[in-house]
C-alpha cells in the first residue's frame, strides 16, 4: 500500500487533527490565560512522567549500565522541572519567554553578521539585515515587556494553530475526494 492510499483511507484522522488545532487556536485567542495554564499543566505532566521513567530506568539498569548516574541526573532534573512548572508556573513562563527572547536576539545577530559578510558577494543582503534586526527587536521586546511578550507568543501560537489546522482540514477533504474515487 502506498502513501497516497494510506492517507486517503485515513483522511478523517487528519480532519480531526486539523479541527483540534483550529479549536485550540481559537480558544487561545479568546482565553489566553486559560490556554497558558493548560499548556503549563501538560508541560508539568510530561516533565514529571519523563523524569520518573528516567529515574526508574537508571535505577533498574545500574548493574549493567555505566552511565546510569547520568540517566538518574536527567530524571531528577526532569522531576524538578515538572514540580517547578506545577507549583510555580509563572517562573516557567518567564524562563520560557526569556529563552525565546535570547534565541531571537542570537539568531538576529547571526543573520546580520552573515549579511554583512555576504555584502561583497550578493546584492539584496539588506533583506537578511532587516530579518536579523526584526529578530533582535522581537527578542528585546520580549525581554523588556514580559507580560505583553507572553500574550504575543500565545497569539502567535494561536494564529499558527488556526492556519495549520485549516490547511490540514483542506488537505484531508482533498484526500476524502481521492478515497471516494478509489
C-alpha positions in Angstrom: 0.0 0.0 0.0 1.4 3.4 -1.0 1.4 6.6 1.0 -1.5 8.2 -1.0 -3.8 5.3 -0.4 -2.9 5.1 3.3 -3.6 8.8 3.7 -6.8 8.8 1.7 -8.2 5.9 3.7 -7.4 7.8 6.9 -8.5 11.2 5.8 -10.8 11.5 8.8 -7.9 11.3 11.3 -6.2 14.3 9.5 -9.6 16.1 9.5 -10.0 15.6 13.3 -6.4 16.7 13.9 -7.0 19.9 11.9 -10.2 20.6 13.8 -8.5 20.2 17.1 -5.7 22.6 16.0 -8.3 25.2 15.0 -10.3 24.8 18.2 -7.1 25.1 20.2 -6.1 28.2 18.3 -9.5 29.9 18.7 -9.6 29.1 22.4 -6.1 30.5 22.8 -7.2 33.7 21.0 -10.2 34.2 23.3 -8.8 32.7 26.6 -5.0 33.1 26.5 -4.6 32.8 30.3 -6.6 29.5 30.4 -4.7 28.2 27.4 -1.4 29.1 29.0 -2.4 27.3 32.2 -3.4 24.2 30.3 -0.1 24.2 28.3 1.9 24.5 31.6 -0.1 21.6 33.1 0.8 19.5 30.1 4.5 20.5 30.3 4.5 19.7 34.1 2.9 16.3 33.4 5.3 15.5 30.7 8.3 16.6 32.7 7.2 14.5 35.7 6.4 11.4 33.6 9.7 11.7 31.7 11.6 12.2 35.0 10.0 9.3 36.8 10.7 7.0 33.8 14.3 8.1 33.6 14.9 7.5 37.3 13.2 4.1 37.0 15.4 3.1 34.0 18.5 4.4 35.7 17.8 2.5 38.9 17.0 -0.7 37.1 20.0 -0.5 34.8 22.7 0.4 37.3 24.1 -3.2 37.4 24.9 -3.2 33.6 24.9 0.5 32.5 28.0 2.5 33.4 26.0 5.7 32.5 23.1 5.0 34.8 24.1 8.0 37.0 23.6 10.4 34.0 20.2 8.9 33.5 19.4 9.4 37.1 20.6 13.1 37.0 18.4 13.7 33.9 15.5 12.1 35.6 15.9 14.1 38.8 16.2 17.3 36.7 13.0 16.5 34.8 11.1 15.8 38.0 12.4 19.1 39.4 11.3 20.9 36.2 7.9 19.3 36.5 7.5 20.3 40.1 8.6 23.9 39.4 6.2 24.1 36.5 3.4 22.7 38.6 3.9 24.8 41.7 5.5 27.9 40.2 4.0 28.2 36.7 5.0 31.9 36.5 8.7 31.0 36.8 8.4 28.5 34.0 6.5 31.0 31.8 9.1 33.7 32.4 12.0 31.3 31.8 10.4 30.1 28.5 9.9 33.7 27.4 13.5 34.7 28.2 14.7 31.5 26.3 12.7 32.6 23.2 14.0 36.2 23.6 17.6 35.0 23.8 17.2 32.8 20.8 15.6 35.6 18.7 18.4 38.0 19.6 21.2 35.4 18.9 19.6 34.4 15.6 19.1 38.0 14.6 22.8 38.9 15.4 24.0 35.9 13.3 21.8 36.9 10.4 23.1 40.5 10.5 26.7 39.2 10.7 26.2 36.8 7.8 24.5 39.5 5.7 27.5 41.9 6.3 29.9 39.1 5.3 27.9 38.5 2.1 27.6 42.1 1.2 30.5 41.9 -1.3 29.2 38.7 -2.9 25.5 39.2 -3.4 23.0 42.0 -3.8 19.9 42.2 -1.6 21.7 41.4 1.6 19.7 44.1 3.2 16.8 41.7 3.3 18.8 39.5 5.7 19.9 42.5 7.7 16.2 43.6 8.1 15.3 40.0 9.1 18.1 40.0 11.7 17.1 43.4 13.0 13.5 42.3 13.4 14.6 39.2 15.3 16.7 41.3 17.6 13.9 43.8 18.1 11.5 41.0 18.8 13.8 39.5 21.4 14.3 42.8 23.1 10.5 43.4 23.1 10.0 40.1 24.9 12.7 41.0 27.5 11.5 44.5 28.3 7.8 43.7 28.1 7.4 40.2 29.6 3.7 40.3 30.1 2.9 41.6 26.7 5.5 39.2 25.3 3.8 36.2 26.8 0.5 37.3 25.2 2.2 38.0 21.9 3.7 34.5 21.9 0.3 33.0 22.8 -1.3 35.0 19.9 1.4 33.7 17.5 0.9 30.1 18.7 -2.9 30.5 18.3 -2.6 32.0 14.8 -0.2 29.2 13.8 -2.6 26.6 15.1 -5.6 28.0 13.2 -3.7 28.3 9.9 -2.1 24.9 10.3 -5.4 23.3 11.3 -7.3 24.9 8.3 -4.6 23.7 5.9 -4.8 20.1 7.4 -8.6 20.2 7.1 -8.4 21.3 3.5 -5.8 18.6 2.7 -8.0 16.0 4.4 -11.0 16.9 2.3 -8.9 16.5 -0.8 -7.9 13.1 0.5 -11.6 12.3 1.1 -12.4 13.0 -2.6 -9.5 10.8 -3.6 -10.7 8.0 -1.3 -14.2 8.2 -2.9 -12.8 7.8 -6.4 -10.9 4.7 -5.4 
